[in-house]
């Protein structure tokens, strides 16, 4: 739900397909999903590795 709350545009089926390796995502969608996962792990107090982000620099939209 965090992924959709921060602007993720892929549908639930697409997210599941990506997680299982059946679909590729654009870098921005991967980064939104990684960010949502990392936030969830932080909220749960889980320490250790986190999902990594792309090496792409996004243009400022302001």
C-alpha positions as CSV (number, residue, x, y, z in Angstrom):
1,X,0.0,0.0,0.0
2,X,2.9,2.3,0.7
3,X,4.0,2.0,-2.9
4,X,0.7,3.2,-4.2
5,X,0.5,5.9,-1.6
6,X,3.8,7.5,-2.8
7,X,2.8,7.5,-6.4
8,X,3.4,4.0,-7.7
9,X,1.5,3.7,-11.0
10,X,1.8,-0.1,-11.7
11,X,-1.2,-2.2,-10.7
12,X,-1.1,-4.9,-8.1
13,X,-0.8,-7.7,-10.7
14,X,2.2,-5.9,-12.3
15,X,3.9,-5.4,-8.9
16,X,3.4,-9.1,-8.1
17,X,4.8,-10.1,-11.5
18,X,7.8,-7.8,-11.0
19,X,8.5,-9.3,-7.5
20,X,8.4,-12.8,-9.0
21,X,10.7,-11.8,-11.9
22,X,8.1,-12.2,-14.7
23,X,8.0,-8.5,-15.5
24,X,10.5,-5.6,-15.7
25,X,9.8,-2.2,-14.3
26,X,11.1,1.2,-15.3
27,X,13.7,2.7,-12.9
28,X,11.3,5.1,-11.3
29,X,8.8,2.4,-10.5
30,X,11.6,0.2,-9.1
31,X,12.8,3.0,-6.9
32,X,9.3,3.7,-5.6
33,X,8.9,0.1,-4.8
34,X,12.3,-0.1,-3.1
35,X,11.5,3.1,-1.1
36,X,8.1,1.7,0.1
37,X,9.8,-1.6,1.1
38,X,12.5,0.2,3.0
39,X,10.0,2.4,4.8
40,X,8.0,-0.6,5.8
41,X,11.1,-2.4,7.2
42,X,12.0,0.8,9.1
43,X,8.5,1.0,10.6
44,X,8.7,-2.7,11.7
45,X,12.2,-2.1,13.3
46,X,13.9,-4.6,11.0
47,X,17.6,-4.0,10.8
48,X,20.0,-5.2,8.1
49,X,20.0,-4.9,4.3
50,X,17.6,-2.7,2.4
51,X,16.3,-2.6,-1.1
52,X,18.7,-0.7,-3.4
53,X,17.9,2.2,-5.6
54,X,18.7,2.8,-9.3
55,X,21.7,4.9,-10.2
56,X,19.6,7.2,-12.3
57,X,19.3,10.9,-11.3
58,X,15.8,12.2,-11.8
59,X,15.1,15.7,-13.0
60,X,13.6,18.1,-10.5
61,X,9.9,18.7,-11.2
62,X,9.5,22.0,-9.3
